[in-house]
Amino acid sequence: MYFRRFILGAAMAAPMLAMMAGAAQALTTDQAKSFIQDSGNKLVAIVNGNASRADKATQLRNLVDQIVEVDQIGDYVLGRYVNVATPAQKQQFQTLFHQLLSYNITYQIKAYEGVSFTVNGATPQGNDVLVDTTVTAPGKAPADVGWVVEEKAGQPKIIDVIVAGTSLRITTRNDYAGVITDHGGQVSALLSAMQNQITKISSAQ
């Protein structure tokens, strides 16, 4: 669970939107692989660097903002409730979603010091490209992680992360929908749950 949170936060979660792709253009597999290799190198350099934990967290948050379509992912995971939420609730949701990614990143830094990252191959998926990688951390079994990359406004962006064959954006959407459904369809219940999660994570740091 913690590994998934780290991956989602650092690239994802998280971590992403064929239905929201807009004027997306097709990437080549080489472009997608190069982007993920470069992004992975930057992530590993930050996590394994000598900076303080607070500085690493700041650097990782900045990296996420550069390589991940966070706002679109947020809309995706809110799912059908994006049409139910009020404008104020949508804004609050995006704020909390960004905060959760940031807190999850900070929470997982220490656990993944010594991480390594290898790009294996890439497969086209319509206008997207799935880049397969292997992520290894000390004391943990190597994990196969897939990164779904899409071109957005002329730049490659991560729009989903696949861990153990499971899409993290779909898993998160289902989890969020379950919270709302369990509370009579009230988006406010999800917002409260997200705020409680942020409070819990921040108090443990």
C-alpha positions in Angstrom: 0.0 0.0 0.0 2.8 2.5 0.9 4.6 1.7 -2.3 1.5 2.5 -4.3 1.1 5.7 -2.5 4.7 6.7 -3.1 4.4 5.9 -6.8 1.1 7.8 -7.1 2.6 10.8 -5.3 5.9 10.8 -7.0 4.4 10.4 -10.4 1.1 10.0 -9.5 -0.3 8.2 -7.3 -0.3 9.6 -6.9 -1.1 8.9 -8.9 -4.0 9.7 -14.6 -7.3 10.4 -19.2 -8.2 9.4 -22.5 -11.7 11.0 -22.1 -10.1 14.3 -21.0 -7.2 14.2 -23.4 -8.5 17.1 -25.5 -6.2 17.8 -28.4 -3.7 15.2 -27.4 -1.2 14.0 -30.0 0.4 10.7 -30.4 3.8 10.2 -28.9 6.4 7.9 -30.3 7.6 5.1 -28.0 11.1 6.5 -28.1 9.8 9.9 -26.9 7.8 8.3 -24.1 10.8 6.1 -23.0 13.1 9.1 -23.0 10.7 11.1 -21.0 10.2 8.4 -18.4 14.0 7.7 -18.2 14.7 11.4 -17.6 11.9 11.7 -15.1 13.0 8.5 -13.3 16.6 9.7 -13.2 15.5 13.0 -11.6 13.3 11.2 -9.1 16.0 8.8 -8.1 18.6 11.7 -7.8 16.3 13.6 -5.5 15.4 10.6 -3.2 19.0 9.4 -3.0 20.5 12.9 -2.7 22.0 14.5 0.4 19.4 17.2 0.8 17.2 17.3 4.0 13.9 15.5 3.9 12.1 18.8 3.7 14.2 19.9 0.7 13.7 16.5 -1.0 9.9 16.8 -0.5 9.9 20.3 -2.1 12.0 19.1 -5.0 9.7 16.1 -5.6 6.6 18.2 -5.4 8.1 20.5 -8.1 9.0 17.4 -10.2 5.5 16.1 -9.9 4.0 19.4 -11.1 6.3 19.2 -14.1 5.7 15.6 -15.3 2.2 14.7 -14.1 -1.2 16.0 -15.2 -2.4 16.4 -11.6 -5.6 18.5 -12.3 -6.8 16.1 -15.0 -6.1 13.1 -12.8 -8.1 14.8 -10.0 -11.1 15.3 -12.4 -10.8 11.6 -13.5 -10.7 10.1 -10.0 -13.7 12.3 -8.9 -15.5 10.5 -11.7 -19.2 11.0 -12.3 -19.3 13.1 -9.2 -17.5 15.9 -11.0 -21.0 16.8 -12.4 -22.5 16.7 -8.9 -20.0 18.7 -7.0 -20.5 22.4 -6.7 -17.8 24.8 -8.1 -16.6 25.4 -4.5 -16.4 21.6 -3.9 -14.5 21.0 -7.1 -11.9 23.7 -6.2 -11.6 22.3 -2.6 -11.2 18.7 -4.0 -8.4 19.8 -6.3 -6.7 21.6 -3.5 -6.9 18.5 -1.2 -5.9 16.2 -4.0 -2.7 18.2 -4.6 -2.0 18.2 -0.8 -2.5 14.5 -0.5 0.0 13.9 -3.3 2.5 16.2 -1.5 2.0 14.6 1.9 2.3 11.1 0.5 5.5 12.0 -1.3 7.0 13.4 1.9 5.8 10.4 4.0 7.5 7.9 1.7 10.9 9.5 1.0 12.8 7.8 3.8 11.4 4.3 2.9 12.7 4.6 -0.6 16.2 5.9 -0.2 18.5 3.8 -2.3 15.8 3.3 -5.0 16.9 2.4 -8.5 14.9 2.7 -11.8 15.2 0.8 -15.1 13.3 1.4 -18.3 12.5 -1.8 -20.1 10.3 -1.1 -23.1 7.2 0.8 -24.4 4.0 -0.1 -26.1 1.6 2.3 -28.0 -2.0 2.5 -26.7 -3.9 4.7 -29.0 -2.5 8.3 -28.5 -0.8 7.1 -25.3 2.3 5.1 -24.6 2.7 2.6 -21.8 6.3 2.6 -20.6 7.4 -0.5 -18.6 10.0 -0.1 -15.9 11.4 -1.9 -12.9 11.7 -0.1 -9.6 13.9 -1.5 -6.9 14.4 -0.4 -3.3 16.6 -1.9 -0.6 14.9 -4.6 1.3 12.0 -4.8 -1.2 11.4 -7.1 -4.1 11.7 -5.4 -7.6 8.4 -4.0 -8.7 7.2 -3.8 -12.3 5.7 -0.4 -12.8 4.0 0.9 -16.0 3.7 4.6 -16.8 1.1 5.8 -19.2 2.3 8.9 -21.0 0.4 11.3 -23.2 1.4 14.4 -25.1 -0.3 17.5 -23.6 0.2 21.0 -24.9 3.3 19.8 -26.7 4.8 18.1 -23.7 4.7 14.5 -22.5 2.9 14.0 -19.2 2.2 11.0 -17.0 -1.6 10.3 -16.9 -1.6 6.9 -15.1 0.6 4.5 -13.2 0.2 0.7 -13.4 1.4 -1.3 -10.4 0.9 -5.1 -10.3 -1.4 -4.8 -13.3 -3.6 -2.3 -11.5 -4.3 1.2 -12.7 -3.8 3.6 -9.8 -6.2 6.2 -11.2 -9.0 3.7 -11.5 -8.3 2.3 -8.0 -8.4 5.8 -6.6 -11.6 6.6 -8.5 -13.3 3.5 -7.1 -12.1 4.2 -3.6 -13.4 7.8 -3.8 -16.7 6.7 -5.3 -17.1 4.2 -2.5 -16.7 6.9 0.1 -19.3 9.1 -1.6 -21.7 6.3 -2.1 -21.5 5.2 1.5 -22.5 8.7 2.5 -25.6 9.0 0.4 -23.9 10.6 -2.6 -22.5 13.5 -0.7 -19.3 14.9 -2.2 -18.7 16.7 1.1 -18.1 13.3 2.8 -15.1 12.6 0.5 -13.7 16.1 1.1 -13.9 15.4 4.9 -12.2 12.0 4.5 -9.4 13.5 2.4 -8.9 16.3 5.0 -8.8 13.6 7.7 -6.2 11.7 5.8 -4.0 14.7 5.3 -4.2 15.5 9.0 -3.3 11.9 9.9 -0.3 11.8 7.5 1.0 15.2 8.6 0.8 14.3 12.3 2.9 11.2 11.7 5.8 13.1 10.0 
